[in-house]
Amino acid sequence: MALVDIKVPDIGDFDEVAVIELLVKPGDTVKAEQSLITVESDKASMEIPSSAAGVVKELKVKLGDKVKEGSVVLVLEAAGEGAAPAPVPAPAPAAAVSAAPVSVAAPVAAPAPAPAPVALAAVPAAPAVSAPAHAPGGTVVGLPHASPSVRKFARELGVPLDEVKGSGPKGRITQEDVQAFTKSVMAGSAQTKAQAAKAPAGGGADGAALGLLPWPKVDFAKFGPVERKDLSRIKKISGANLHRNWVMIPHVTNHDNADVTELEALRVSLNKEHEKAGVKFTMLAFVIKAVVSALKKFPEFNASLDGDQLVYKQYFHIGFAADTPNGLVVPVLKDADKKGLVQISQELAELSKKARDGKLGAGDMSGGCFSISSLGGIGGRYFSPIINAPEVAILGLSKGVMEPVWNGKEFAPRLMLPLSLSYDHRVIDGALAARFNAYLGQTLADFRRVLL
């Protein structure tokens, strides 16, 4: 028997990754290509396989350690005299992370997992019976067997992953498992351990999560023909985020109107001037510039609540809701304060196209400070947009309408743009919200104010 150091193989572009699971312990007998540990980057989790068969003599890593290519995972007493480890290809990702949550949606298509590693050299089999790579229901040292995206999804919903039964390969917990667990708790058909501990003796699980009645169960087919369709992946993700944001943030919405008569005339004029250059100015581009001006004047709106502290951001990244065939997504236009109307208009067009084509990356939808949801091209008067946590406000734009407005002498036709500002009442009070919306309306009415 020879002692062999089992090392981390090539893990791609990651400098260091964290150890989140230990799948074996000293004394275990393992096979070649059996998973030893699970590591996690900011984009994916992956299992590190053994390059040889034998008995684990010593673990060289513990939970939370950072490892990289070449780091020693464990010492193995390899099967066979003078056995050497076989070269191991890069580990397959266990699962990819989807995008960060947004108030309207948070979509990113996860890449398909790579094929499982294949041994490149024959290794004598170990004489003892080996432990399974990851036995569902077995004892695992570390976190529940789930991808980073699923763990993040569970944290957002407050779901204890160690109480969720996994239905995926090797007992891995999927997003559908988390959703099913949540539905069962909300319906009162299941309890978390924490709820069970708090429940009075003999008490049931009715309204377990929020003290609500169970969701009604209806056989719709009794009343007529029906058709069932699965929700799109984007709607599943966005639905969970919307639910969390609506329940956890005390929303209040301030409604106001902005006179954009002169601004609309300027927009039409600029479109004619830049028609040959292929630049199209939308009202959203002007609103973004005006919003940045308002955020500078009212910094509370460019903040995030972190426990008992407010984090004031010194940058201005503006998210905007983009309609796609699969649902709404929110790309983020970075550093809007440093860009002119031409550049903002070009980037809005590029990000909107990527959204429609389903090609937005995580970086395109992260880092937002303030979001805008525009229904101006469709219709409607006012609405209450849901805040995109961890932001503290979101602006809704409806369709501009020509109205008679009193100018002190007479009623004159003016193009009025409805503004709907939803804000987190824990951070922003009604007076401040009214001032923000009023200032924003004044800026849109006289766009020269953005130069101040």
N, C-alpha and C positions, 0 to 999 in steps of 0.2 A: 504494500500500500504506500502511495506517495501523497504528500501533502501538497495541495494545489491552491493557489490564490485565484478565486473567481472574481473577475473584474467587470466593471461597467463597460459595455461595448460602445460603439459609435452611436450617439443619441441625437445626431443631427446638429442643428445650429445652436443648441442650448449650452451656455457656459456651465451652469450649475442647475441641478434640479433637486427638489426636496424629497426625502423618503417619507412616504405616507402610510405604507403598509409593510409589515414583515410577514411573509407567507410561510417561513420555515423557522426552526429553532435548532440549537445544538442537539445532536443525536438523531435528527431526522435523516432518513435515507432518501436521496433525490435521484431523479433520472436526468439524463442530458436533455436540455431544452425545457426543463420544468421551471416555472416561474419562482423566483426567490424573494423578490421585493417589488413593490410598486412605487414608482417615482412620479412626481407631478411638476410640470412647468406651468407657466401662466396660460398656456394654450391647450395642453393635453396631459393625460396621465398615460403611463406605459409600464408594462411589467418587464423586469429584467430577468432573462432566463439563465439557467446554469449552462456552462460550456462543457461540463463533464458530469459523469455519474459518480455517486459515492455517498459518504456519510458526512454530514455537517459537523465540523469540529469546533468552529468558533465564528460567531457573527462579528463583523468588523464595523457595522453601522447600527444605528438606533433610530427610532422615530424622530423626525425633524431634522436629521443630519442633511447636509448638502453634499451631493456627490456629482462627479463629472466623469467624462470618458477616462478610463484607466484607474478609477478609484476601486479599491479592494472591497468587495461586498462581504465575503466570508472565506474561511479556510475550509477546504474540502479534502477529506481523505478519499482520494480517487480510487475507483475500482480498477484493479489490474496493476501489475508491477510497473512502475515508471510511467504511469499514464499521464498524458499531457492534455491540457484542455484543448478542445477543438475550437477553431475560429467561429465566432457567433456573429451573424448579421445584426444590424440595428434592430432593436425591439420594436414590435408593432404597437402603435398607439392603442391604449385601452378605449379611449373615447375622446372626441374633440369637444372643445368648449364653444358654446354658441354665444352670441353676442350679449353685451350688457343690456340689462333691462331698460325699458323706456316706458314713458307714460302711455304712448300710443301703441308702440310695438317694439320688439327687440329681435330682429331676425338676422340670422347668419346661418347659412346652410353648412352643417358639419361635414367635413370630408369623410369619405368612406374609410374604415379602418384598413390598415395595410395587412397583407397576408401574414399569418403566423410564421415565426422564424423556423427555418429548416436546418437540421444538423448537416454540417459539411464533411464530417469525418465520423466513421463508425467508432463507437465507444462501447467497451464490454459492459454488459448489464450488471447491475449491482446484485449481489446474492440475496439481500434482504428485500422485503416488500417495501416499495417506496410509498411515501405519502402523496395524496392527490395534490395536484397543482393548487387548487383552491376549491375545497369541498363546500358546496352550499350548505349552510346550517352548521358547519364546523366552526371550531374556535379559531378566530383570526386575531392576531395581535395588531391593533391599530384601528384605523377608521373603517366604516362600512365599505363594502366592495361596490364603489360607484365612481363614475367619472367626475371630474371637476365641475362640469356644467350641471350635472344632476345634484351634486352636493350644494352648489350655489343656489339652484332652483329650490331645494329643500330648505335651505337657510332662509330664503325670502318668504317662504310659506310657513316657517316655524315648525317644520316636520322633523321629528327625531328619526334620523335615518336608521339607527340601530333597531328600530321597531318595525321597519318596512321589510317585507319579504321580497327578495329579488327574483325576477322572472327571466333575466337575461342569461347569456352564456356564463357558466361557472358561478351562477347565483348572483350575477351583477345586477344592481338596482338600476332600473331605467326611469326615465321621466314619467312614463305611463304608470309605473308602480307608485311613484310619489303622488301622482294625481289621483289614482284609485284609492290610496290610503287617505288622502285629504277628503275625498268625497264620502268615504265610509264614516269618517269622524264627524263631518258636517251633518250627515244624515242620521247620526246617532247610533249607527250599527257597530261602531268600534270606538274604543277609547285609547288615548295615549296613557303611558304609565303615570305621567304627571297628573293627568285628569283623574285617573283611578285612585291615586293617592289622596287627592283633594275631595273626592266624592264622599258624601255622607254614607253611613252604613245603610245598606239596602237600597241606595240610590241608583238610578239608572244613568244612561248616557244621553238622555234627551237634551237637545240643544247643546251638545258637548262643547263645541268650539266657541260659539258666540251667544249661547242661550236662545237659539232660534228653533223654530219648528222644523222637522225634517222636510227635505225637498219633496214636493209632491211627485208621486209615481203614477203616470197616466199611460194607458194603452191607447195611443192616438189612433191606431188602426181600427179601433172600434167605431170611430166616427167618420171614416172615409179613407181613401187611398193616401198613403204616405211614401216618402222616399227618404232614406237616411244617407248622409254623406259625412265623412270624417272632416273635422276642422283642419284647416291648413296648419302646417307647422308654425308659421308666423303667428296665426291667431291663437294657437295653444300657448305660445310663449308670452305674447302680448296680453292675453287674457289673465294669466297669473299675475303679471306685473300691474295691470290695471286694477285688479281686485285688491292686491296689497296696498297700492297707493291710495285708492279710494277709502279703504278701511282705516289705514294708519295715519293719513294726513287730514287734519281738519280743514276742509276746503271752504273758501268763500269766494264768490265771483263778483267782480265789479264791472258794470257795463257802462260804456260811454260811446260817443260818436266823435269822429275826426272829420273835419272839412278838408277833403283832398281834391277840391276842384282844380286849384292851380297845379297841384302835384301831378294829377292825371294829365293835364295839358303838357307839362314838362316831360312826362313819361312818353307820351305819344310823339312829341317833337324829337326826343332823343332816339326813339326807335327808327324814325325816318332818317335821321342823320347817320345812324350806324347800321342801316339795313344792309349795305354792301359788305360790311365787315362781319356780318353774321351774328352780331350781338343783339340779343333781345332783352329789353328791360321789362321786368315784371314789377307789380306793386310790392311784391314781397322783398325785392332788393332794397327799395326805399325804406320799407318798414324795418328791415334789419339794421340799416344805418341809424334810423331814429331810435330804435330800441337800445343800441349801444350807447347813444347819447343819454338816454334815460337811465341806463344802468350805471353810468358814471356819476350821474347826479344823485341816484338813490342806490348806493352800494348794497343795501340789505337784499335787494332783488338779485344780486350777483353773488349770493352766499349759499352755503349749505349748512344744515344743522347736524352737528356731530356731538351727540350726548348733550352736555350742558354748555357747549361752545358753538359759536358761529364761525365758519371758515369763509373768510372774505377772499374771493378770487381776484387776482390782479390781471387776468386775461379775459378775453371776451369771445367764447366759442358758442355760436348760436345754432341750436337744432331746429329743423323744420320738418313737419310731417309731409311725407311723400306717399301718394296713392299708388299702389301696385296691384297687379292682378291677384296676388295672394294675400293682400292686406296692407295696412299702413306700417311704414317704417320711418325712422327719424334719423336721417343723415345729419352730421354736424359740420357746419362751416367754421373752420378754425380762424382765429385772429381776425375777426370781422372789423375790429377797430383800425387795423393796419391796411385795409384794402379799400379801393375805390369802388364806385358803382359798376364800372365795366368788369373788373375782376370778380366782384361778388356775383354779378349776373352770369358770367361764364362758369363759375364754380357751381352755382345753383343748377345750371343746365346739365353740367357733367355729373353731379351727384344724383340728380333726378333720373338721368338715363341709367346710371349704374343701379339705382334702386329698382327701376322697372325691369331691368335685365337680370336682376337677382345677383349682382356682382359686387354688392357692398361688402367691404371687409370690416372686421371689428374696429379697426382704427378709424373708419369712416363714421362710426356711430358712437364714439366714446368721447369723454371730456367735455360734454355740453354744460353750459352755465345757465341757459335760459332757452325755452323752446317756444316755437310759434306753430300753431295749427291753423291753416288757412282753408276756409271753405268758400272763398270769394268767387272762385270759378264755377261753383255749383249753385249756391243760393243759401237761403236762410237769413235770419235776422240776428239773433244772439244765441249763444250756447254756453255751456259750462265745461271747458276742456279739463281733463284730469292731469294733475301735476306729474311731471316726470321726475320721480325721486332719483337722486337726492337733491334735485333742484327745489326751489321754494316758490316758483311761480311759472305760469305758462300763459301766453297770449293767444286768444282766439280771434281770427279775422273772418267776418262774414261778407256777404255781397254788398258792394257799394250801391246806394240808392239815391236818385235825384229827389230832393225834398225842397219845399219852400221854407226858407230860413229868414227870419227877421233881422235886417241889418241896421236897424235904428230908424230907418225911414220907410222901408217897404219890405215885402217878402220877395226874395230873389231865389231862383233855382240854384241849389248847391249840391255837389256830389258828397254824400255823407258815408263814411266807412264805419260800420259798427265794430267796436272793440270789446272783447270779453276777456277780462284779466282774472284768472283763478290764482289764489295765493294761499300759502300755508299760514293759517292764523296764529300758529305758535311763534312765528318769526315776524310776521307783518300784520299791523293792525289796519282797520278800515280806512282811517284818515290817510295813512301813508300810501295805501293802494289807490285811493282816489286821487292823490297828488301825482302819483306815477302815471296813471292813465290820462289825467288832465295835461300833464307836461308832454306826454307822448302825442296827444291830439294836437297840441299847440305846435309841436315840432313838425308834424305831418302837414299841418295847415300852412306853415311858413318854413320850408325846408332849409332856409338859410341858417336856422338855429343850430344845425349839426356842425356848423363851422365855429360855433362859440366854444 
